[in-house]
Amino acid sequence: MSFIKTNKDYKTTSINNYFEFLTGFKKEEVIGKDTIELMSGKEYKKNIYNILKNIFEGKNNDVYSESSLLTKDGEEKLIAWKDSLVVTGEMEPVILSIGIDITEKKKSEKKIKRNLELESSLNEIRNIIEFRDFDKFKSIAEILFSTINIDRFEIIEYETKLNNFHRDIYEYSKDGKTSLKKEIVSSTSESISWVKNTLLKNNTIEVLNVSKLDSSFKIKDFLLRNNIRSFITISLIIKNELYAAITFNLFDNNDKDWLECDIEYIKKVGIILKNELRNIIQFKKVEKTLNDTVNTLSSVVQMRDAYTSSHQMRVSNLAVSIAKKMNLSDEKIKNIEVASKLHDIGKINIPGEILSKPGKINDLEFSLIKEHCKYGYNILQKIDFEGPIAEIVYQHHERIDGSGYPRGLKNKEILLESKIIAVSDVVEAMMSHRPYRKALGIKKALKEIDEFSGIKFDKDVVDACLDLFNNDNYNLPKINGDFN
């Protein structure tokens, strides 16, 4: 614990040995000098002056404060002071300032606070990854720019066949501009190979000062040409192959270096982004597998009945358009797209001679056709779709007044997706040629759904469908192999 005594002229009259140890000043270098000048910073000096002045004037006593003390070596020490007036006999009153060095404590508190801020930011990024469906990486970039000193963040895809980083998947700069020249695509094969092999070996490339790199760092010239002073690159590796590089940059005109906690934060963000990219890639593979499955099932129908196959594709196009018109979620739209492409899959169990019969079918034949909803459900429920595809298909011939089949469901018992496909199914069927009749045309089709709006068909769905045709100039698409 150090102490310093100050007289009414604000001159130092005495210090203890610990004050000498703490500041590096000897007693003879301090006594008689202005106490306030020992403090660092204009605001601290002003504050200390006011405290001492008020104590001498009798306005205050035993005042606690903090100020930065300047050592002989120019280092700043943060001190917690207690200032008290001391009067001894006939001697001149002085102020005794007892100080405790709290520099390391404050540094520790500041570090803890900063780490809490960074961890909070990481949690915010994790929440965006988990709960946001759009603009994820843009939102993450905004958090990065507001949390740490960073000028640019990008994700570049590596193309194995070309041995090159050929395009940005995501790219964001603090100033909103594209600052990095697309020069990497024209870098030497040797440079690209060096980057690739380094990332495959170490997962990360970390350079805090590009200008200090030696010539063995193959992309030094490229970095200097693009005014990059510091960068951290983290690799995304899938099945031992480099897929992408996640890069964070500081430019030459940025004079603030990354702190150790910033570097750790950047690496943690990189890992979060890497995992999300891996999930996106896996999701795309699953989605491709799903689409391949849907297309395969649809082609099975086509091989057996070309009418049904092209009908399903047109129904899907109309159903998706209605769903978008109704501002449904992406998830529901996707379910409608898949279910409508397969809504008549159950007809593969219906005898072909019935499906292609040119004349009117009898009651027995119609009862067999009505079973296709159940057959379709039985086929599709065995496939692990994301949504209730099998149930949507099962319900697509139900009507809100209970007059539909196969279960006679009513209004709220019927899924909205099924209601949309029901309307689309009727419109397409009436507009298109069938083996047992010619096309009835758009006017009759729209009149049919309008007439039974709110009775057999959901009113909101019908309104959206009518709006598409009457105001948006919607037309059913032509499908290869159409019999229209």
Secondary structure, DSSP 8 states (H G I E B T S, - for coil): -EEEEE-TTSBEEEE-HHHHHHH---HHHHTTSBGGGGEESHHHHHHHHHHHHHHHTTS--SEEEEEEEE-TTS-EEEEEEEEEEE--TTS--EEEEEEEE-HHHHHHHHHHHHHHHHHHHHHHHHHHHHH--SSHHHHHHHHHHHHS--SEEEEEEEETTTTEEEEEEEEEETTSS--S-TTGGGS-HHHHHHHHHHHHHHSEEEES-GGG--TTSTTHHHHHHTTEEEEEEEEEEETTEEEEEEEEEEETT------HHHHHHHHHHHHHHHHHHHHHHHHHHHHHHHHHHHHHHHHHHHHH-HHHHHHHHHHHHHHHHHHHHTT--HHHHHHHHHHHHTTTGGGGGS-HHHHT-SS---HHHHHHHTTHHHHHHHHHTTS--SS-HHHHHHHTT--TBS--SSS--BGGGS-HHHHHHHHHHHHHHHHS-BTTB----HHHHHHHHHHTBTTTB-HHHHHHHHHHHHHS-------TT---
